[in-house]
Amino acid sequence: MNARGVALIAGVGFFFLAVATQGVLPFFEPSATTIHVTAVIRNDLGQLKWMETSATEYTPLENRGRLIYLREGCWYCHSQYVRPVAGETRRWGPVSEAGEYAYDVPHLFGTRRIGPDLTRVGLKYGDEWHLAHYWDPRMLTPDSIMDSYRGLFDAPSQAVKIVAGTASAKTLDRNAVTEKLFDFASKEQVKLTPNADGLLFVPLVAQGKYPLIWTPNKEYTGDNVRLAIETEDVAALVAYVQKLGMNRGKWRDLFEPQEMEGAGVSIPRSEEWIEHGKEVYQRRCVGCHGVHGDGNGPAATFMYKQRPRNFTQGVFKFRLTEGSLPTDGDLLRTITRGVRGTAMPPWYDLPLNDRLAVIQYIKYALAVDRSNPDKPVQYFAESPGEPLYIPPPPPPTMAMLTHGKDVWVEAKCWECHGETGRGDGAKAAGLTDDPGFTIWPANLRAGQFKSGSSATDIFRTISTGLNGTPMPSYRDAFPDADRWALSYYILSLSAFTDPLTGEPLKISAADRAALDDPKLATPGPEQAYGLLQP
């Protein structure tokens, strides 16, 4: 037999071997049909523990998104499997388990990693980031080779005029497209902000309301805008991608590579570092924060829930200082961890020197008031102030949670965050940040805390407030003991809940009591508490 014959037989043999091992054998292999997985939960005392539980099926919306993922060939470039090697677990997260694929028929392991693995991508990025990414990946990552998926949006070819609306506000011209999208007679207004190029994103939640073109900082000065309209298809794809990895619960809160503590540390100004930081900023940050750092990058129009930070105003949310400015340590913590629940992702995989350099660029090149070009004001010319001291957290108890609930009521947290912490309080709908953009209180039930998920992180936020937002400081209003109790109570609102939906997990009273035991140690998935759902 010649070489051609051998190659032909081998090729046909390997083809049928692949069909047998990937298409037939899984139906007979018990581990391929299990729905059991290990997941991280938060107990009533705010502790994070591994437990054995069951994977959940896709919702109809998520399943629709999965079919779109298949249809568009996303799995050609993106794998969905974390292998059991050190580099994988530090880059992506916990090793994949068989139960995670129980409802994937066919499975979507993928064949090549041309793009990043997506096994653990759920909730790493906010919905708005994904929407901008599907519209134009290079808005966010200039060197991305991913195709644009604008076909998932409605994008009318004809521009729409900006016209005078009620009072001094501006709105969109009424034509066949806008009449179908909006209700110009509605009393419910929605603020929409175009980017500097005149692209205006219209989310599903804005449709059927009165459109208000909101440009408080002259984000766009033109007379016409092009519309990028969210559809059910792109919303479904986002829902599917956010589901990936969520069967493993709140694992990201224990993910060591993105943990970063730092406060009273600053690095002396260096022109060399500032120049390097500019290169990092242009590659990683300009899509959202803009060339000038004014929070008006090309992707900013998609961020209708929470706008990117405007560095030129010198206002920073997260700090641990007496003054209003953060230290380098504060900024490094924010960049490394990201801002959960928003379009700001964690940048733990960016080299440390890159993160430190971009901090220098933000502080000394972008955080500058240039309202008077002849006399620019450097915000960071002054010291951030003395660092605030946070004592070690006291051990949580059920009595402390009860007291924390009393503080919650006394501090009127419920007015914004709602009685159950879902962010649906009576004052929630009317809240705005300092520039006047709509801002929504956090849904504390899901446990996606912007500045960190530990009791210390919550205590810090309660003590300093969030600059530029309606969230005030309670440092002078309540003593340390009250703020610690409130911190643990806030954590308890997301106890035994699904991180994606905020809905309660199905856990028996006996298992819940066992997981609430402070002495129960579950250092990893291998030592997970043995809860098996039927």
C-alpha positions in Angstrom: 0.0 0.0 0.0 1.4 3.4 -1.0 1.5 6.5 1.2 -1.6 8.0 -0.3 -3.6 4.9 0.6 -2.3 5.0 4.2 -3.1 8.7 4.5 -6.6 8.2 3.1 -7.4 5.3 5.5 -5.9 7.2 8.4 -7.9 10.4 7.6 -11.2 8.5 7.3 -10.4 6.5 10.5 -9.6 9.6 12.5 -12.8 11.3 11.2 -15.0 8.5 12.5 -12.9 8.3 15.7 -13.7 12.0 16.3 -17.4 11.4 15.6 -17.4 8.5 18.1 -15.5 10.3 20.9 -17.3 13.6 20.6 -20.7 12.7 19.2 -21.5 9.2 20.6 -19.3 8.5 23.6 -20.5 11.5 25.7 -24.0 10.0 25.8 -22.6 6.9 27.6 -20.1 8.6 29.9 -21.7 9.4 33.3 -19.5 12.5 33.9 -20.8 14.0 30.6 -24.4 14.0 31.8 -23.9 15.3 35.3 -25.3 18.7 36.3 -23.3 18.9 39.5 -20.7 21.7 39.9 -18.9 23.5 42.6 -19.8 27.1 43.2 -18.9 30.0 45.5 -21.7 31.4 47.6 -21.9 34.2 50.1 -23.4 33.1 53.5 -25.4 35.3 55.8 -22.3 36.5 57.6 -20.7 37.7 54.4 -18.2 34.8 54.1 -17.5 33.3 50.7 -17.5 29.5 50.6 -17.4 26.7 48.0 -20.3 24.3 47.9 -21.4 21.6 45.6 -24.6 22.5 43.8 -26.3 22.1 40.4 -25.9 23.9 37.1 -29.0 25.8 35.9 -30.6 25.7 32.5 -30.5 28.7 30.1 -33.4 31.1 30.2 -35.3 31.5 26.9 -33.4 34.7 26.3 -30.0 33.2 27.1 -30.8 30.2 24.9 -31.7 32.5 22.0 -28.4 34.2 22.5 -26.6 30.9 22.4 -28.2 30.1 19.0 -27.0 33.5 17.7 -23.6 32.7 19.1 -23.7 29.5 17.1 -25.1 31.1 14.0 -22.5 33.9 13.9 -19.6 31.4 14.3 -18.3 33.0 17.5 -17.1 29.5 18.6 -14.6 29.4 15.7 -12.4 31.9 17.5 -13.5 31.7 21.2 -13.0 28.5 23.2 -15.0 27.6 26.3 -12.8 25.4 28.4 -10.4 26.3 31.2 -7.7 23.6 31.3 -6.1 22.4 34.6 -2.8 24.3 34.3 -1.5 27.2 36.4 -1.5 29.8 33.6 -5.1 29.0 32.7 -6.4 29.3 36.2 -4.7 32.6 36.9 -5.7 34.1 33.6 -9.3 32.9 33.3 -10.5 31.4 36.6 -11.4 28.0 38.1 -10.9 24.9 36.0 -13.9 23.8 34.0 -16.1 21.1 35.4 -18.3 18.6 33.5 -21.5 19.8 35.0 -21.0 23.3 33.4 -21.7 21.8 30.0 -24.8 19.8 31.0 -27.1 22.1 28.9 -24.7 22.7 26.0 -25.9 20.4 23.2 -23.7 20.6 21.1 -20.9 21.7 23.4 -19.0 24.8 22.4 -15.5 24.0 23.5 -14.2 25.7 20.3 -11.2 24.6 18.2 -8.8 27.6 18.4 -8.1 30.5 20.7 -7.9 33.2 18.2 -9.9 35.3 20.6 -9.9 35.0 24.4 -11.5 32.1 26.2 -15.1 32.9 27.3 -15.7 30.2 29.9 -15.4 32.8 32.7 -16.4 36.0 30.9 -19.8 36.3 32.7 -20.0 39.6 34.6 -16.4 40.5 33.9 -17.7 43.2 31.6 -20.9 45.1 31.9 -23.7 44.8 29.4 -22.8 48.2 27.9 -19.3 47.1 27.2 -20.5 44.1 25.2 -22.9 46.3 23.2 -20.1 48.6 22.2 -17.9 45.7 21.5 -20.4 44.1 19.1 -20.9 47.4 17.3 -17.2 47.9 16.8 -14.6 45.9 18.7 -11.9 48.4 17.8 -13.7 51.1 19.7 -12.5 49.3 22.8 -9.4 47.4 21.7 -7.7 49.1 18.7 -5.7 46.1 17.8 -8.6 43.6 17.9 -9.1 41.4 14.8 -12.7 40.6 15.6 -15.3 41.5 13.0 -18.0 44.1 13.7 -21.4 42.7 14.3 -23.5 45.8 13.4 -25.9 43.5 11.7 -27.3 42.6 15.1 -28.4 46.2 15.6 -30.9 48.3 13.7 -28.9 51.0 12.0 -31.0 53.3 9.7 -28.9 54.6 6.9 -30.4 58.1 7.1 -29.2 60.5 9.8 -31.8 62.1 12.2 -31.8 65.8 13.0 -31.5 67.1 16.5 -34.3 69.7 17.1 -35.6 71.8 19.9 -37.8 70.0 22.3 -39.7 70.9 25.5 -38.4 74.0 27.3 -34.7 74.4 26.5 -34.1 70.7 25.9 -33.3 69.1 22.7 -34.8 66.0 21.1 -34.9 64.1 17.8 -36.8 65.0 14.7 -40.0 63.1 14.3 -39.8 60.8 11.2 -40.8 57.3 10.3 -37.9 55.7 12.3 -38.2 57.8 15.4 -42.0 57.7 15.6 -41.7 53.9 15.6 -38.9 54.0 18.3 -40.2 56.6 20.7 -43.4 58.0 22.2 -43.1 61.7 21.8 -46.2 62.2 23.9 -44.8 60.3 26.8 -44.1 62.1 30.1 -41.3 59.6 30.8 -38.1 61.0 29.5 -34.9 59.2 28.7 -31.5 60.9 28.4 -29.5 59.9 25.4 -26.0 61.2 24.6 -24.3 60.9 21.2 -20.5 60.5 21.0 -18.3 63.1 19.4 -18.8 61.5 15.9 -22.6 61.8 16.1 -23.4 58.1 16.8 -26.3 57.7 19.2 -27.1 54.4 20.9 -30.7 53.7 21.6 -31.2 50.9 24.2 -34.3 48.8 24.5 -35.2 50.5 27.8 -35.3 53.9 26.0 -37.8 52.8 23.3 -41.3 53.9 23.9 -40.2 57.0 25.9 -39.6 60.6 25.1 -35.9 61.1 23.8 -33.9 63.8 25.4 -30.6 64.6 23.8 -28.3 65.3 26.8 -24.9 66.9 26.2 -24.0 68.8 29.4 -20.3 69.0 28.5 -20.8 69.5 24.7 -20.2 65.8 24.0 -21.6 66.5 20.5 -22.1 69.8 18.8 -23.5 68.7 15.5 -27.0 68.9 14.1 -27.6 65.2 13.0 -27.0 61.8 14.6 -26.7 58.3 13.3 -28.7 55.7 15.3 -27.5 52.4 16.6 -30.6 50.7 17.9 -30.5 47.8 20.3 -32.5 44.7 19.2 -33.7 41.6 20.9 -31.0 39.6 19.1 -28.1 41.6 20.5 -29.7 41.7 23.9 -30.0 37.9 23.8 -26.4 37.5 22.8 -25.3 39.7 25.7 -27.5 37.7 28.1 -25.9 34.4 26.9 -22.3 35.7 27.3 -23.1 37.0 30.8 -24.3 33.6 31.8 -21.0 31.9 30.9 -19.2 30.9 34.1 -22.1 31.9 36.4 -22.9 28.3 37.3 -19.7 28.7 39.5 -21.4 31.4 41.5 -19.4 34.3 43.1 -16.0 32.8 42.2 -14.7 36.1 41.0 -14.8 37.5 44.6 -12.2 35.0 45.5 -10.1 35.4 42.3 -6.6 36.2 43.6 -5.1 37.9 40.5 -7.6 40.7 40.7 -7.3 41.3 44.4 -5.3 44.5 45.1 -5.0 46.5 48.3 -3.4 49.9 48.3 -4.2 53.3 49.8 -1.5 55.6 51.2 1.0 55.0 48.4 2.0 57.4 45.6 4.8 57.4 43.1 6.8 60.6 42.4 6.0 62.2 39.0 8.1 60.9 36.1 7.9 62.3 32.6 9.2 58.9 31.3 6.3 57.1 33.0 3.8 59.7 31.8 4.9 59.1 28.2 4.6 55.3 28.6 1.2 55.8 30.3 0.0 57.7 27.3 0.7 54.7 25.1 -1.1 52.4 27.5 -4.1 54.8 27.7 -4.4 55.1 23.9 -4.4 51.3 23.6 -6.7 50.4 26.5 -8.7 53.4 27.8 -9.4 55.9 25.0 -12.4 54.0 23.6 -14.5 54.9 26.7 -12.7 57.8 28.4 -11.8 59.6 25.2 -8.7 61.1 23.8 -8.8 64.1 26.2 -10.0 62.0 29.2 -13.4 63.7 29.2 -15.4 60.5 29.4 -16.6 60.9 25.8 -14.8 58.2 23.9 -16.4 56.6 20.8 -17.9 53.8 22.9 -19.4 56.2 25.6 -22.7 56.6 23.8 -23.4 52.9 24.6 -22.9 53.5 28.3 -26.3 54.7 29.1 -26.4 53.3 32.7 -23.2 54.9 33.9 -20.9 57.2 31.9 -17.2 56.7 31.8 -15.2 58.8 34.3 -14.4 62.3 33.2 -10.8 62.8 34.4 -10.8 66.5 33.4 -13.1 67.3 36.3 -10.7 65.8 38.9 -13.5 63.8 40.6 -12.8 60.2 41.6 -15.3 57.9 43.3 -13.0 55.5 45.1 -10.5 56.6 47.7 -9.3 56.1 51.2 -8.1 59.6 52.0 -9.1 62.6 54.0 -9.3 64.8 51.0 -11.2 64.4 47.7 -8.3 63.1 45.7 -7.2 59.4 45.6 -3.7 58.1 46.1 -1.9 56.0 43.5 -2.8 53.0 45.6 -6.5 53.9 45.4 -6.3 54.3 41.6 -4.3 51.1 41.2 -6.9 49.2 43.2 -9.7 50.5 41.0 -7.8 49.7 37.7 -6.8 46.2 38.9 -10.3 45.3 40.2 -12.4 47.2 37.7 -15.7 48.6 38.7 -18.2 45.7 39.0 -21.5 46.1 37.3 -20.2 48.7 34.9 -18.3 48.8 31.6 -15.0 49.3 33.5 -13.4 45.8 33.5 -10.7 44.5 35.7 -7.2 45.0 34.3 -5.3 42.6 36.5 -3.8 41.0 33.4 -2.2 44.3 32.4 1.5 44.4 33.5 1.9 46.3 36.8 4.2 48.9 35.2 1.6 49.6 32.6 -1.0 50.2 35.3 1.3 52.5 37.3 2.3 54.4 34.2 -1.3 55.0 33.1 -2.0 56.3 36.6 0.7 58.9 36.1 -0.8 59.9 32.7 -4.3 60.3 34.2 -3.0 62.3 37.1 -0.7 64.7 35.3 -1.9 64.9 31.7 -5.7 64.4 31.9 -6.8 65.5 35.4 -6.3 69.1 34.5 -8.9 71.9 34.5 -8.3 73.7 31.1 -11.4 75.9 31.2 -8.9 78.8 31.1 -6.3 77.7 28.5 -3.8 80.3 29.8 -3.9 79.0 33.3 -4.6 75.3 33.5 -5.0 73.9 37.0 -3.4 70.6 37.9 -5.7 68.8 40.4 -2.9 66.5 41.6 -0.6 69.4 42.3 -1.9 69.2 45.8 -1.6 66.2 48.1 -4.4 63.7 48.3 -4.5 64.2 52.0 -3.9 61.8 54.9 -5.1 58.2 54.4 -8.1 57.1 56.5 -7.5 54.3 58.9 -9.7 51.3 58.7 -9.5 49.0 61.7 -9.6 45.3 61.3 -13.2 44.1 60.7 -14.9 42.6 63.8 -16.1 39.0 63.5 -19.6 39.0 62.2 -22.5 37.7 64.2 -26.3 37.4 63.7 -26.7 40.1 66.4 -24.5 42.4 64.4 -26.7 41.8 61.3 -29.8 42.7 63.3 -28.1 45.9 64.4 -27.0 46.6 60.8 -30.6 46.4 59.6 -31.5 49.1 62.2 -28.7 51.3 60.9 -29.9 50.7 57.3 -33.3 52.1 58.3 -31.9 55.0 60.3 -29.5 56.0 57.5 -32.4 55.8 55.1 -30.4 53.6 52.7 -33.8 52.2 51.6 -34.8 55.5 50.0 -32.4 54.8 47.1 -31.5 51.1 47.3 -35.0 49.9 48.2 -36.5 47.9 51.1 -34.8 44.7 49.9 -31.7 46.3 48.4 -32.6 45.9 44.7 -31.8 49.5 43.8 -35.5 50.3 43.4 -36.1 52.8 46.2 -38.5 55.7 45.9 -35.7 58.1 45.1 -33.9 55.8 42.6 -35.5 57.0 39.4 -34.6 60.7 39.8 -30.9 60.3 40.8 -28.2 61.9 38.7 -24.4 62.4 39.0 -22.8 65.8 39.2 -22.9 66.4 35.4 -26.5 65.5 35.4 -26.4 62.0 33.8 -28.8 59.5 35.2 -27.3 57.1 37.7 -28.9 54.2 39.4 -28.3 52.9 42.9 -26.6 49.5 43.1 -28.6 46.3 43.2 -27.2 44.9 46.4 -29.0 41.6 46.0 -26.7 40.5 43.2 -23.6 41.3 45.2 -21.8 43.2 42.3 -20.2 45.8 44.6 -18.4 48.5 42.6 -15.4 48.9 44.8 -15.0 45.4 46.2 -17.0 42.7 47.9 -15.4 42.4 51.4 -16.7 43.9 54.6 -13.7 46.3 54.5 -14.5 47.4 51.0 -18.1 48.2 52.0 -17.0 49.9 55.2 -14.6 52.1 53.1 -17.4 53.1 50.7 -19.8 53.9 53.5 -17.1 56.0 55.3 -16.0 58.1 52.2 -19.1 58.0 50.0 -18.7 58.1 46.3 -17.5 61.4 45.0 -19.6 62.9 42.2 -22.7 60.8 43.0 -25.6 61.0 45.4 -23.9 58.5 47.7 -22.8 60.5 50.8 -20.2 59.8 53.4 -21.5 58.4 56.7 -18.2 58.7 58.5 -19.3 61.5 60.8 -22.9 60.4 61.0 -22.3 56.9 62.5 -19.6 55.4 64.7 -17.3 52.6 63.5 -19.4 49.9 65.2 -22.6 51.0 63.3 -20.7 51.2 60.0 -19.3 47.7 60.5 -22.8 46.4 61.3 -24.2 48.1 58.2 -21.4 46.7 56.1 -22.2 43.1 57.1 -25.9 43.7 56.7 -25.3 45.0 53.1 -23.3 41.8 52.4 -26.1 39.7 53.8 -28.5 41.0 51.2 -26.7 39.0 48.6 -26.4 35.9 50.8 -27.3 32.7 49.0 -28.3 34.6 45.8 -27.5 34.1 42.1 -24.9 36.7 41.1 -26.5 37.1 37.7 -30.1 37.5 38.7 -30.0 38.3 42.4 -32.7 35.6 43.0 -32.4 33.2 46.0 -30.6 29.9 45.5 -32.5 26.7 46.3 -30.8 25.7 49.6 -32.3 23.8 52.5 -32.5 25.3 55.9 -30.1 22.7 57.2 -27.5 23.3 54.5 -27.8 27.1 55.0 -27.2 26.7 58.7 -24.1 24.5 58.0 -22.7 27.0 55.6 -23.3 29.9 58.1 -21.0 28.1 60.5 -17.9 30.3 60.7 -15.8 27.3 61.5 -16.7 25.6 58.2 -13.6 25.9 55.9 -13.9 25.4 52.1 -10.6 26.7 50.7 -11.2 25.5 47.2 -13.6 23.6 44.9 -11.9 20.3 46.0 -13.1 21.0 49.5 -16.6 22.3 48.6 -19.4 21.7 51.1 -21.2 18.6 49.8 -24.6 20.0 48.9 -26.2 18.0 46.0 -29.4 19.3 44.6 -31.7 16.5 43.1 
